[in-house]
Amino acid sequence: MRPEARRLLILGIIVFVLVLAAMIAPTYIFQHSLVEWTPAALVGVALSNLNDLLGVFTGNGEAFEARFMVILVCAVSGGALGLCGSAYQGAFNNPLAAPKTLGVMAGGAIGALIFVVFLQDVGPQMPMLSTGSYTQAQVNAWLGTLNPLEWIWANYGQCLCSMLGCFLAVGIVIGITSVLGRGKLSNVVVIIFGQVFATAVTAIISFARYFYTAEVDAAGIDMVDQLREIENYTMVRDYSYIDLLIVILPIVICMVIVLCMRRRMTLLSFGDDEAAAMGINVNRTRYAMIIVCTIMVAFAISFCGHVAYLGFISAHLARRIVGPDFRYLLPASICTGAGLLTLIQYICQSGLPYTSPYSAGVVCSIVGPIIFLIVVLAQRGKGTSGEWQ
């Protein structure tokens, strides 16, 4: 077995164990005295959670389904973002390329912003209650009165707007760079315009938050919370099995397509002229990769959240582990992305101060660069073949 394949196998086993541990390990551990968590207590909680996890597959784990779904969506979405990071870097042969730098996440944010500010009052609205809160049974009963189109909008309106924003943003960036390049996609120009677009969107969201902060009524305060979620939220919904199907199926299909293109990605890494001489249609390959990766990122961030830098960091970590060969780099990127986001989500559920299950986007922006810096410093001077030339 080649060293790259061996390292990939070990990485896959580690990520599988990590995902399983995130499902069965005790949550909110730091909200209790650490003295209470003896080895016997930890093992007891883990075994109880493992039994509940097995009950999910036999139909007897209703109480554990919510945690199982969150971790599963976390792993799939993280894997998608990690794969897109390596795919973008390979397609443009640039170590700075990532979902965030190409404007995909900014487009998702602006789509969600448009929904929150202009469209969330459009369509069916639940009748107001004197208590101001609803039980899940009341929500389900109201959803049962809607027709199919109203039901889709009530459940997935913001997700649809976010996905549409992803596609429009990529279309704008690619359209402008294609015009400037006379039909060709310039690596540097695409990344520059993606960064400019992302910066403009960040400014627009900040302005919207400032505007609604000036409103002193309750609706204005609620709007601020929703706008804050657009920038940093993750895992902010209770997932159903329909959600799992909507998220996982298209992402897995796109993953398979990208993995099937790994040979072309390897040839692109030699440069445009060399790849064209080897029979690769460079522009067509880049367009195909952008379309497939945009679909993956759109589904991941619309249902999971805007997890900044995860794709960028996962791609570079995978390159450090298995090297630049895309036969191993792409699967390794899936593993690193899935493992990182799962780990970060568990940290957010551990009860640490200033964290919550909904703050993984912020925590990723802090923990991710630290992990990346540790790995880079640990391999300093070793001359790994995964380095960009």
N, C-alpha and C positions, 0 to 999 in steps of 0.2 A: 504494500500500500504506500502510495506517495505521501511525503510529509504533509502536503497541503490537505490531502484527503483525510489523513489521520487527525490533523488539527480541527478540520471541519466536523468530523464525527464527534470528537471530544466536546467541541463547542455546542453541537446539537444536544448532546446528553446533558450538559450543564444547563442549557436553557430549558429543556424539558423538566429537569428537576426543580429549577427556579420557578417555573410556572406552577408546577404541582405544589411546591412549598407555599407560594403566594395564596393558593386556594385553601390550604389546610392550616397554615400557621395562624396563631391568635392575632386578632386585630386590636387596635387601640391599646397596645401593650404598655405604652408610656403614660397612659392615664391612670395606671395603677402603680402601686409601689413595686419596684423591681425585685424586692425581697420576696414578694408573693410568687414570683415566677421561678420556682424550683424546677430542676430538670424533669421531675415526675409530673409537675403541673403542666409544663409545656408539652410533654409527650401525651398526657391525658387529653388536652385540648386538641392536639393534632390528630389523635386517633378518633376523637368524636367528630371532628370536621371531615376526616377521611370517610367515615361512615356516612355522613350527610352527603358528601360528594358522590359516593357510590349510589346513594338513594336518588340522586338526580337522574341517573341513567336507568333506574328501575321504576321511576315514577313516584318515589316516596320521599323526595328531597325538596319539597316546595319551599321550605324555609331557607334553603341554601342556594336556590336557583339564582337569586339576584347577584350574590357574590360570584358564583360560577360564571354567569354571563358577563359581568364586568371584566373579570380577568381574561376570559376568552376573547372578548372584543379588544381588550387592551393588547393582547399578544398578537392578534391578527393585524390590527391597525399599526402597531409598532413595527411588525415585520414588513408591512407594505411601505411605510415611510423609509425604513432602512434600505429596502430594495430600490426604491425610487432614488434615494441619494446616490447609490452606486451607479444606477442606470443613467441618471443625468450626468454624472461626472464622466462616465464612459462615452456617452453620446456626444458630449461637447469636449471631451479630452481636457477637462479643466477641474482641478481639485476644489475650486470654490463653488461649483455648481451644486444646487440642492433644491428641494421643493420650495423652500422659502425664498431663495435668491432668484428663482425664475418667476416669482409673482403668483404662484398657484395659491399659496396660503393667504396672500393678501386679497386675492380675488374672492376666496371663501369668506374672509372677514367682511369685505364690503357687501357681499350678498346677504350675510346675516344682519349687517347693519341696516340695509334697506328693508329687510323684513321687520326688524324690531321697530324702526322709526315710522315706516309707512304702511306696512302690510299686516301687522299682527292683529289689527282691529277689523281686517277684512275677513269675511266669511263667518261661519257660525261661532257664537260666543256662549259660554256657559252662563246661565242665569245667576245673578249675584245672590249670595246667601247672607243672612244677618250675621253669621259667625265669621264670615270672611275667609273661611277655609273649607276644603272639600275632602271627603273621604274617598278612598280609591273606589269603593262601591258606587258612590255618587258619580264619579268621573266615568266609570264604565257604563253606568246606566245612561248617562247623557250621550256618550259616544255611540251607544246602540241606537239612538234615535236619528243619526245622521245617515245621509245617503253616501255611496262609496267615494265620490269626489270630495264631499265635505269631510269625511272621515280621514282621507289622505291628507287634506290640508291641515286639519286639526292636529294630526299626529306628526306630520313630516313637513309642514310648511317651511320652517326655518332651515331644515336640512336641504330641501329642494332649492331654496334661494341661495344657500351657501354653495351647493354644487354648481348651480348655474353661474354664480360669480367666479368660480374656479375656471370654468371653460371660457367665459368671456375675457377674463384677465389674460389667460394664455393666448387666446385669439388676438387680443390687442397687442401684446408683446411680440408675438411671432409675426403678426401682420406688419408692424412698424419695422422690425428688423429685416424682414424679407424685402420690403420696399427699399430700405437703405442699402441692402446687399444685393439688390437686383435679382431676387429669387433665391439667393443663397443665405443660409443661416450662419452668421458670424458668431463664433463662440463668445468672444468678449462683448460684442454689442448686445447679444441676448441677455447676458448676465447683468450688464450695466442697466439696461432698460427694466429688467425684472427688479433690480434693487431700487431704481427710481420709483417704479410703480408701488413697491412695498412701502417705501418711505412716505409717499403721498397718501396711501391708505391709512397708515398709522397716524398721520397728521389729521386726516378727516375724522377718524374715530376719536382722537383726543379732543378735537373741536366739538364733536357731538357730546362727549361726556361733559365738557365744560359748559356747553349750552344748557344741558338738562340739569346740571348741578345748580345752575342759577334759578331753576324752578323750585319753589319751596313746597309745592303740593306733593301729596303722596304719589301721584302718578309720575312726577318727575324723579323722585327718589328711586322708585322701582325701575325707571328707565336707566338710571345710572348703573344699577346692579346688572341689568341685562347687557348694557354696553361693556361693562367690565368683563362679563363672561365671554363676550366675543373675542377679546384679546387673549384671555388666559384660561378659559374653562376646559375641562375634560371630564368625561364620565358624568355628565350632568343630567342624564335621563335614566329612568328605569327601563332596562332592556327587556323585550319580549322575544319569543322565538321567531316572530316575524322580523324583528330587528336583526337578529342573528343571521337570518337567511338573506336579508337585504344587504347587509354589510359583507358577510363572508363570501357569498357566492361570486359577486363580480370581482372582488379583490383576488380570490384564488384563481379565477379564470385569467385575470390580467397577469398574475404572478407566473402562471404557466407560459403565457405568451412571451413575457420578458425572458424567462429562463431558456426558452427555445431560441431566442435571438442572441444567446451569449457568444456564439462564434463571431457574429458580426460585430458585437461590442469589442471583442478582442482585436479584431482587425482595425476598427476605428481608433483604437488606442495607439496605433502606429502613425496616425496622421491622415488627413484627408486624401492627399495625393497617393500615399501608399495603399490605403484602403480601396480607392477607386481603381488603382492598377491591379488589385486582386479581385476585381469584379463586383465590388460593393457599390451600390447606389447610395452615396453618402447622405444626400438630402432626404431621400425617401426613408432611409433607415432612421434618421433623426426625427422626422415628422412622425413616423410610426411609434417610436419610443416616447415622444412627447405626448401623443394621444393616449397611449396605454397608461403611462405613468400619471397623467393628469386624472384619468378615471380613478386610479387607485387612490391618489391623494384626496380627490374630491370625496369619495366615500369614507375614507378614513377620518378626515378632519370634520366632515359634516356630522358624523355620528359619534366620534371620539373626542374631538376638540383640537384646537390649534396648538399642537405641541411643538414649540419652537426648537430648531436646531437638532431634533432627533435624527432626521434623515442624514444630515451632514455629519454628525458625530458617529452614527452607526456605520456609515460607509467607510470612514477613515479608520475606525477601530477594526472593522472586518479586514480592511487592506493590511493593517499591521499584523493581523493574526494569520491570514492565509496567503497573503501576497496579491499581486495584481492580476493573476489569471482569472478571467471572468467565469470559468467553469466552477471555480470554488468561491470566488469573491461574491457572486450574487446570492448563492444560498447562505453564505456566512453573514451577509448583510441582513438577510431576513432574520437570522438567529439573533444577531446583536441588537437589532431594532426591537424584536419581540422581548428579548430579555431585559433591555434597558427600560422600556416603558412599563413592563410588568413590575420590575423592581421599584421604579419610581412611584407607581400607583400604590404598591404595598407600603412604601414609606409614608405616603399621604394618608394611609389608613392606620398608621401605627400610633396616632395620638401625639405626635411631636408638636410642640408649640408652633402656632401660626401656620399649621397645615390642616387640610381637610381632604376628604375623598375627591373634592372638586378642584384642587389646586395643583394637579400634576403638571399642567402647562408651565406654571411658575417654577415649580421645583425642578423640572427638567432643564430650564434655562440656567439653574444654579448648579445642579448636580452633574449634568451632562458635561459641561466644559471642564469641571474638576476631574472627572473620570478620564476624559480625553487627555488632559494635561499629565495625569499620573502615568498613563500608558506611554505617552510620548517620551517623558523623562526617563521611564524605566528602560526604554529601548534606545536611549541616546548613545550614539557611538557604535551601535551593533551592526550598522549597515544593512538593515533589513531590506529585502527585495521589494517590500510593499511601498517603499517611498516613491513619491512622484519625482520624475526627473525634470 
